[in-house]
């Protein structure tokens, strides 16, 4: 009997690492995201109307940025100097084409949502490649990404018209190019083509969403440090780069140079010029346009009201904020939210399982920290990126809390690009810890976690179970199908509000 159980346990990782399992995972993600696309009422809560409005605004001109604040654009903030414009400009092109033939706003929204689902799906494939590069087995990679897409907010975000979806792709692409650079360092050369392409990606990605800046800085500094350690910042190192560049076909070298010049120029126009003019790469709204205009911009208006209502005796508490930050991040990865920002709490089992899983992964990484990262430059880069990005995110949030006395802008979706790495590094650590007779526990544990998420409201099911008709498109078929699925699934959900 024990022998049969052992053989069965050994078959699980082989299946999880198969192409069939990977295709099923992608199919699951598409089913989840498309359910939101065709079910969730516009605008979905993660600023979908803001992003759609900016896309339409960009569709009125051909330049990627505005040379003056557009008339009646204050509701979007100081867009004339906002660094986060590239997604909206790029998405304006499919919108221009769509709007020529489709005049129904719901249909336009659905078509643009489909493009965002495709973007996020591309990002998942890129993350798969990165996870394999850092030493995750095929089975662990599939398991990690299966749990990832079953976090309720992940497919919900993927179905939005939102720059976070292109940001997700940009983070993965930058890391993949950094991996290629590190591989060239290992053989004592600088890959000129990869370096130039990475430089362009870092510059352009910073124009998708300004929180990419710490990712760009950390990536650049880490690669410079690794090149210096390898003795590549020398005459011989630069000669190897020049030699490699000369071996490129002429069209490739010209294209790379043009791409770098354009991307660096756009980066300079926005960030360096902002720094020179406003002494801040991302200037406050009221530093660019008037306070009355900025008051029309949601985040500015909210923070302004909170700051005016802040008690005179208020003193920010770091300890209290840390607790609120972790709670808010957890809650807003597993909750359900309507277009009018009405929220429903996370489902009990999967949200608590996630806490236990996070603790276990943290313990595993702690126990295996040195062997996990020693002589592993790609893992080291990812660790620095996770730490640096999270620190900047936390400090920015704490700064807002200090000004407003409110824990504003704490959103789990902000850390989505780094969740696969958290799961993978923890999984690798436990793979190293569980050896011998304990090895059979790994596929069993992974299968149980995935099954629990599937059966207890992971992915789209949290939204379906927690939502009502008003959350959905005003369509009889859509509402009827969601009601049927909700009624069928709800009796099987173990939830303290249900039991």
C-alpha positions as CSV (number, residue, x, y, z in Angstrom):
1,X,0.0,0.0,0.0
2,X,2.8,2.4,0.9
3,X,4.5,1.6,-2.3
4,X,1.4,2.5,-4.3
5,X,1.0,5.8,-2.5
6,X,4.7,6.6,-3.2
7,X,4.3,5.8,-6.9
8,X,1.2,7.9,-7.1
9,X,3.0,10.8,-5.4
10,X,5.8,10.5,-7.9
11,X,3.4,10.7,-10.8
12,X,1.9,14.0,-9.6
13,X,5.0,16.2,-10.3
14,X,5.5,14.6,-13.7
15,X,1.9,15.6,-14.6
16,X,2.2,19.1,-13.1
17,X,5.3,19.6,-15.2
18,X,3.7,18.5,-18.4
19,X,2.5,20.7,-21.3
20,X,-1.0,19.5,-20.6
21,X,-1.0,20.9,-17.1
22,X,0.5,24.2,-18.5
23,X,-2.3,24.5,-21.1
24,X,-4.9,23.8,-18.5
25,X,-3.5,26.5,-16.3
26,X,-3.6,29.0,-19.2
27,X,-7.1,27.9,-20.0
28,X,-8.1,28.4,-16.3
29,X,-6.7,31.9,-16.4
30,X,-8.5,32.8,-19.6
31,X,-11.8,31.4,-18.3
32,X,-11.5,33.5,-15.1
33,X,-10.4,36.7,-16.8
34,X,-13.0,36.4,-19.6
35,X,-15.7,35.8,-17.1
36,X,-14.9,39.2,-15.6
37,X,-14.7,40.8,-19.1
38,X,-18.2,39.7,-20.0
39,X,-19.8,39.9,-16.5
40,X,-18.4,42.8,-14.5
41,X,-20.1,46.1,-15.0
42,X,-18.1,49.1,-16.3
43,X,-16.3,50.8,-14.7
44,X,-14.6,48.1,-12.6
45,X,-13.2,49.4,-9.4
46,X,-9.5,49.6,-10.2
47,X,-9.8,53.0,-11.9
48,X,-11.1,51.6,-15.1
49,X,-13.0,54.8,-16.0
50,X,-9.8,56.8,-15.3
51,X,-7.7,54.7,-17.7
52,X,-10.4,54.5,-20.4
53,X,-10.8,58.3,-20.2
54,X,-7.1,58.9,-20.7
55,X,-7.0,56.5,-23.6
56,X,-9.8,58.5,-25.3
57,X,-7.9,61.7,-24.5
58,X,-4.7,60.4,-26.1
59,X,-6.7,59.4,-29.1
60,X,-7.2,63.1,-30.0
61,X,-3.5,63.6,-30.9
62,X,-0.6,61.6,-32.3
63,X,2.2,62.6,-29.9
64,X,2.8,60.2,-27.0
65,X,2.6,63.1,-24.5
66,X,0.9,66.4,-24.1
67,X,2.7,69.7,-24.6
68,X,0.1,71.6,-22.6
69,X,-2.6,70.6,-20.1
70,X,-5.7,69.6,-22.2
71,X,-8.9,71.5,-21.7
72,X,-11.2,69.8,-19.1
73,X,-8.5,67.2,-18.3
74,X,-8.1,68.2,-14.6
75,X,-10.2,65.1,-13.6
76,X,-7.1,63.1,-14.7
77,X,-4.7,65.2,-12.7
78,X,-1.7,67.1,-14.2
79,X,-1.4,64.9,-17.3
80,X,0.9,67.4,-19.0
81,X,3.7,66.3,-16.7
82,X,2.5,62.9,-15.5
83,X,5.2,60.3,-16.3
84,X,2.7,57.4,-16.5
85,X,1.4,57.9,-20.0
86,X,2.8,55.3,-22.3
87,X,0.1,52.6,-21.7
88,X,-2.7,55.1,-22.5
89,X,-1.0,56.3,-25.7
90,X,-0.4,52.8,-26.9
91,X,-3.9,51.7,-26.1
92,X,-5.3,54.7,-27.9
93,X,-4.4,53.1,-31.2
94,X,-6.6,50.0,-30.9
95,X,-9.2,52.3,-29.5
96,X,-9.0,54.6,-32.5
97,X,-9.5,51.5,-34.8
98,X,-12.3,50.1,-32.6
99,X,-14.2,53.5,-32.4
100,X,-14.3,53.7,-36.2
101,X,-16.5,50.6,-36.4
102,X,-18.0,50.3,-32.9
103,X,-20.0,53.2,-31.3
104,X,-21.4,51.3,-28.3
105,X,-19.3,52.1,-25.2
106,X,-19.9,48.7,-23.6
107,X,-18.6,46.9,-26.7
108,X,-15.6,49.2,-26.8
109,X,-14.9,48.5,-23.2
110,X,-15.1,44.7,-23.7
111,X,-12.8,44.8,-26.7
112,X,-10.2,46.9,-24.8
113,X,-10.5,44.5,-21.8
114,X,-9.8,41.6,-24.1
115,X,-6.5,43.3,-25.1
116,X,-5.6,43.6,-21.4
117,X,-6.3,39.9,-20.8
118,X,-4.0,39.1,-23.7
119,X,-1.3,41.4,-22.1
120,X,-1.6,39.7,-18.7
121,X,-1.5,36.3,-20.4
122,X,1.7,37.2,-22.1
123,X,3.1,38.2,-18.7
124,X,2.3,34.8,-17.3
125,X,4.3,33.1,-20.0
126,X,7.2,35.4,-19.4
127,X,7.1,34.7,-15.7
128,X,7.1,31.0,-16.4
129,X,10.4,31.5,-18.2
130,X,11.9,33.5,-15.3
131,X,10.8,30.9,-12.7
132,X,12.5,28.2,-14.7
133,X,15.7,30.4,-14.9
134,X,15.8,30.7,-11.1
135,X,15.7,27.0,-10.6
136,X,12.1,26.2,-10.2
137,X,11.1,22.8,-11.6
138,X,8.4,22.6,-14.3
139,X,6.1,21.1,-11.7
140,X,6.8,23.9,-9.2
141,X,6.5,26.6,-11.8
142,X,3.0,25.3,-12.8
143,X,2.0,25.0,-9.2
144,X,3.2,28.5,-8.4
145,X,1.4,30.1,-11.3
146,X,-1.8,28.1,-10.6
147,X,-2.0,29.4,-7.1
148,X,-1.2,32.9,-8.4
149,X,-4.0,33.0,-10.9
150,X,-6.4,31.7,-8.3
151,X,-5.8,34.7,-6.0
152,X,-9.1,36.5,-6.6
153,X,-7.7,39.9,-7.4
154,X,-5.3,38.6,-10.1
155,X,-7.8,37.6,-12.8
156,X,-10.0,40.6,-11.7
157,X,-7.1,43.0,-12.5
158,X,-6.3,41.2,-15.7
159,X,-9.7,41.9,-17.1
160,X,-9.5,45.7,-16.4
161,X,-8.5,48.5,-18.7
162,X,-5.6,49.3,-16.5
163,X,-1.9,50.1,-16.9
164,X,-1.0,47.5,-14.3
165,X,-1.4,44.9,-17.0
166,X,1.3,46.3,-19.2
167,X,3.3,47.0,-16.1
168,X,3.1,43.3,-15.3
169,X,4.6,42.5,-18.7
170,X,7.3,45.2,-18.4
171,X,8.6,43.8,-15.0
172,X,8.9,40.3,-16.5
173,X,10.6,41.6,-19.7
174,X,13.1,43.7,-17.8
175,X,14.0,40.7,-15.6
176,X,14.4,38.4,-18.5
177,X,16.8,40.8,-20.3
178,X,18.7,41.2,-17.0
179,X,19.0,37.4,-16.8
180,X,20.5,37.4,-20.3
181,X,23.0,40.1,-19.3
182,X,24.0,38.1,-16.2
183,X,24.5,35.0,-18.4
184,X,26.8,37.0,-20.7
185,X,28.8,38.2,-17.6
186,X,29.3,34.6,-16.6
187,X,31.3,34.0,-19.8
188,X,33.2,37.3,-19.3
189,X,31.6,39.4,-21.9
190,X,29.0,42.2,-22.2
191,X,26.2,41.5,-24.6
192,X,25.8,44.9,-26.3
193,X,22.5,44.1,-28.0
194,X,20.9,42.9,-24.7
195,X,22.3,45.9,-22.8
196,X,20.9,48.4,-25.2
197,X,17.6,46.6,-25.4
198,X,17.4,46.5,-21.6
199,X,18.2,50.2,-21.4
200,X,15.3,51.0,-23.7
201,X,13.0,48.7,-21.8
202,X,13.9,50.3,-18.5
203,X,13.3,53.8,-19.8
204,X,10.0,53.0,-21.6
205,X,8.7,50.9,-18.7
206,X,9.2,53.9,-16.3
207,X,6.8,55.7,-18.6
208,X,4.1,53.1,-18.2
209,X,3.9,53.6,-14.5
210,X,6.2,55.6,-12.4
211,X,6.6,53.0,-9.6
212,X,8.8,51.2,-12.2
213,X,11.5,53.7,-11.3
214,X,12.9,51.8,-8.3
215,X,12.9,48.6,-10.4
216,X,14.9,50.4,-13.1
217,X,17.4,51.8,-10.7
218,X,17.9,48.6,-8.8
219,X,18.3,46.6,-12.0
220,X,20.8,49.0,-13.4
221,X,22.9,49.2,-10.2
222,X,22.9,45.4,-9.7
223,X,24.1,44.8,-13.2
224,X,26.8,47.4,-12.9
225,X,27.9,45.8,-9.6
226,X,28.0,42.4,-11.2
227,X,29.9,43.7,-14.2
228,X,32.4,45.4,-11.9
229,X,32.9,42.2,-9.9
230,X,33.5,40.3,-13.1
231,X,36.1,42.8,-14.2
232,X,34.0,43.8,-17.2
233,X,34.1,47.6,-16.6
234,X,37.5,47.6,-18.1
235,X,38.9,48.3,-21.5
236,X,38.8,44.6,-22.4
237,X,35.1,44.5,-21.3
238,X,34.1,47.4,-23.4
239,X,36.0,46.1,-26.3
240,X,34.0,42.9,-26.1
241,X,30.8,44.9,-26.1
242,X,31.9,46.9,-29.2
243,X,33.0,43.7,-31.0
244,X,29.6,42.1,-30.3
245,X,27.8,45.2,-31.5
246,X,29.7,45.2,-34.8
247,X,28.7,41.6,-35.4
248,X,25.0,42.6,-35.5
249,X,23.4,43.0,-38.9
250,X,23.2,46.6,-39.9
251,X,19.4,46.8,-39.6
252,X,19.6,45.4,-36.1
253,X,22.3,47.9,-34.9
254,X,20.4,50.9,-36.4
255,X,17.1,49.7,-34.9
256,X,18.7,49.3,-31.5
257,X,20.4,52.7,-31.6
258,X,17.2,54.5,-32.7
259,X,15.2,52.6,-30.0
260,X,17.6,53.7,-27.3
261,X,17.7,57.3,-28.5
262,X,13.9,57.6,-28.6
263,X,13.4,55.8,-25.2
264,X,16.1,57.8,-23.5
265,X,14.7,61.0,-25.0
266,X,11.2,60.3,-23.8
267,X,12.6,59.4,-20.3
268,X,14.6,62.7,-20.2
269,X,11.7,64.8,-21.4
270,X,9.5,63.6,-18.6
271,X,11.7,62.6,-15.6
272,X,14.8,64.8,-16.0
273,X,12.8,67.8,-17.1
274,X,10.4,67.3,-14.2
275,X,13.4,67.1,-11.8
276,X,14.9,70.3,-13.3
277,X,11.6,72.2,-13.3
278,X,9.8,71.0,-10.2
279,X,12.7,69.4,-8.3
280,X,10.7,66.2,-8.3
281,X,10.6,63.4,-11.0
282,X,6.9,62.9,-10.2
283,X,5.7,66.4,-9.2
284,X,2.6,66.9,-7.1
285,X,-0.5,67.8,-9.1
286,X,-0.7,71.3,-7.5
287,X,2.9,72.0,-8.5
288,X,1.8,71.8,-12.1
289,X,-1.8,73.1,-12.2
290,X,-3.9,75.0,-9.7
291,X,-5.3,73.5,-6.5
292,X,-8.9,74.1,-7.8
293,X,-8.2,72.1,-10.9
294,X,-6.4,69.3,-8.9
295,X,-9.4,69.0,-6.6
296,X,-11.3,67.4,-9.5
297,X,-8.7,64.6,-9.5
298,X,-9.9,61.9,-7.2
299,X,-6.8,60.9,-5.2
300,X,-5.7,64.5,-4.8
301,X,-9.2,65.6,-3.7
302,X,-9.5,62.7,-1.3
303,X,-6.1,63.4,0.3
304,X,-6.8,67.1,0.5
305,X,-10.0,66.5,2.5
306,X,-8.4,64.0,4.8
307,X,-5.5,66.4,5.4
308,X,-7.9,69.3,6.3
309,X,-9.7,67.0,8.7
310,X,-6.6,65.6,10.3
311,X,-6.7,66.2,14.1
312,X,-4.2,68.7,15.4
313,X,-2.8,66.2,17.9
314,X,-2.3,63.5,15.3
315,X,1.1,61.8,15.3
316,X,1.8,59.0,12.8
317,X,2.4,55.6,14.4
318,X,4.8,53.4,12.5
319,X,3.8,50.2,14.4
320,X,0.1,50.8,13.8
321,X,0.6,51.5,10.1
322,X,2.7,48.4,9.6
323,X,-0.3,46.3,10.9
324,X,-2.7,48.2,8.7
325,X,-0.4,47.8,5.7
326,X,-0.1,44.0,6.0
327,X,-3.8,43.7,6.7
328,X,-4.8,45.9,3.8
329,X,-2.5,44.1,1.4
330,X,-3.9,40.7,2.4
331,X,-7.5,41.9,2.4
332,X,-7.4,43.5,-1.0
333,X,-5.9,40.5,-2.6
334,X,-8.8,38.3,-1.6
335,X,-11.8,40.6,-1.4
336,X,-14.5,41.4,-3.9
337,X,-15.3,45.0,-5.0
338,X,-18.0,46.6,-7.0
339,X,-17.8,49.5,-9.5
340,X,-19.1,51.9,-6.8
341,X,-16.3,50.7,-4.4
342,X,-18.7,48.7,-2.2
343,X,-16.6,45.7,-0.9
344,X,-17.3,42.2,0.3
345,X,-14.9,40.4,2.6
346,X,-12.5,37.6,1.5
347,X,-13.8,34.0,1.6
348,X,-12.7,32.4,4.8
349,X,-10.8,29.3,3.8
350,X,-8.6,30.5,1.0
351,X,-7.8,33.9,2.6
352,X,-6.6,32.1,5.9
353,X,-4.8,29.4,3.9
354,X,-2.9,32.2,2.2
355,X,-1.7,33.5,5.6
356,X,-0.5,30.0,6.6
357,X,1.1,29.6,3.2
358,X,2.9,32.9,3.5
359,X,4.3,32.0,6.9
360,X,5.5,28.6,5.7
361,X,7.2,30.1,2.6
362,X,8.8,32.7,4.8
363,X,10.1,30.0,7.2
364,X,11.5,28.0,4.3
365,X,13.3,31.0,2.8
366,X,14.7,31.9,6.3
367,X,16.0,28.3,6.9
368,X,17.6,28.1,3.5
369,X,18.6,31.7,3.0
370,X,22.3,31.4,2.4
371,X,22.3,28.3,0.1
372,X,19.2,29.7,-1.7
373,X,20.9,32.9,-2.7
374,X,24.7,32.1,-2.6
375,X,26.2,32.1,-6.1
376,X,22.8,32.8,-7.6
377,X,22.9,36.2,-9.1
378,X,19.4,36.0,-10.7
379,X,17.8,35.1,-7.4
380,X,19.8,37.9,-5.8
381,X,18.5,40.4,-8.3
382,X,14.9,39.3,-7.7
383,X,15.4,39.5,-3.9
384,X,16.8,43.1,-4.2
385,X,13.9,44.0,-6.6
386,X,11.3,42.7,-4.2
387,X,12.9,44.3,-1.2
388,X,13.5,47.7,-2.9
389,X,10.1,47.9,-4.6
390,X,8.2,46.9,-1.4
391,X,10.2,49.4,0.7
392,X,9.4,52.3,-1.7
393,X,5.8,51.2,-1.8
394,X,5.6,51.1,2.0
395,X,7.4,54.5,2.5
396,X,5.2,56.2,-0.1
397,X,2.1,54.8,1.7
398,X,3.4,55.9,5.1
399,X,4.1,59.4,3.8
400,X,0.5,59.6,2.6
401,X,-0.7,58.4,6.0
402,X,1.5,61.0,7.8
403,X,-0.1,63.7,5.7
404,X,-3.7,62.6,5.9
405,X,-4.0,60.5,9.1
406,X,-5.6,57.8,7.0
407,X,-4.1,54.6,5.6
408,X,-4.9,55.4,2.0
409,X,-3.8,53.7,-1.2
410,X,-3.0,50.3,0.4
411,X,-3.8,47.9,-2.4
412,X,-2.8,44.3,-2.8
413,X,-2.7,44.6,-6.6
414,X,0.4,46.7,-6.3
415,X,2.5,43.7,-5.3
416,X,1.1,41.3,-7.9
417,X,4.2,41.4,-10.1
418,X,6.3,40.0,-7.3
419,X,4.0,37.3,-5.9
420,X,5.1,34.6,-8.3
421,X,8.7,35.1,-7.0
422,X,7.6,34.9,-3.4
423,X,5.9,31.6,-4.1
424,X,8.7,30.2,-6.2
425,X,11.6,31.1,-3.9
426,X,9.6,29.6,-0.9
427,X,8.8,26.5,-3.0
428,X,12.5,26.0,-3.9
429,X,13.5,26.4,-0.3
430,X,11.1,23.7,0.8
431,X,12.2,21.5,-2.1
432,X,15.6,21.6,-0.6
433,X,14.4,21.0,2.9
434,X,12.1,18.1,2.1
435,X,14.3,15.3,0.9
436,X,14.5,11.6,1.1
437,X,11.3,10.0,2.5
438,X,9.8,13.5,2.9
439,X,10.1,14.4,-0.8
440,X,6.7,12.8,-1.5
441,X,5.1,15.6,0.6
442,X,5.9,18.3,-1.9
443,X,3.6,17.3,-4.8
444,X,0.9,16.3,-2.3
445,X,1.1,19.7,-0.5
446,X,1.0,21.6,-3.8
447,X,-1.9,19.6,-5.1
448,X,-3.9,20.2,-1.9
449,X,-3.3,24.0,-2.0
450,X,-4.4,24.2,-5.6
451,X,-7.4,22.0,-5.0
452,X,-8.4,24.1,-1.9
453,X,-8.2,27.3,-3.9
454,X,-10.2,25.8,-6.7
455,X,-12.9,24.4,-4.5
456,X,-13.2,27.3,-2.0
457,X,-13.7,30.3,-4.1
458,X,-10.3,31.0,-5.7
459,X,-10.1,33.2,-8.8
460,X,-13.4,34.4,-10.2
461,X,-15.5,32.4,-7.8
462,X,-15.0,35.0,-4.9
463,X,-16.5,37.7,-7.1
464,X,-19.4,35.5,-8.3
465,X,-20.3,34.4,-4.8
466,X,-20.0,37.8,-3.2
467,X,-21.6,39.9,-6.0
468,X,-25.2,40.7,-6.8
469,X,-27.0,41.7,-10.0
470,X,-26.1,45.3,-9.6
471,X,-22.4,44.4,-9.9
472,X,-22.9,42.9,-13.4
473,X,-23.7,44.2,-16.9
474,X,-27.3,45.1,-17.3
475,X,-27.9,42.0,-19.4
476,X,-30.5,39.3,-18.5
477,X,-28.3,36.4,-19.7
478,X,-25.2,37.6,-17.9
479,X,-27.1,38.0,-14.6
480,X,-28.9,34.7,-14.9
481,X,-25.7,32.7,-15.6
482,X,-24.0,34.4,-12.6
483,X,-27.0,33.6,-10.4
484,X,-27.0,30.0,-11.4
485,X,-23.2,29.5,-10.8
486,X,-23.5,31.4,-7.4
487,X,-26.4,29.2,-6.3
488,X,-24.6,26.0,-7.3
489,X,-21.2,26.9,-5.7
490,X,-22.4,28.6,-2.5
491,X,-23.4,25.4,-0.6
492,X,-19.9,24.0,-1.0
493,X,-18.1,27.1,0.3
494,X,-16.9,26.8,3.9
495,X,-17.3,30.4,5.2
496,X,-17.9,31.8,8.6
497,X,-20.7,34.1,7.2
498,X,-22.2,31.0,5.5
499,X,-21.9,28.5,8.3
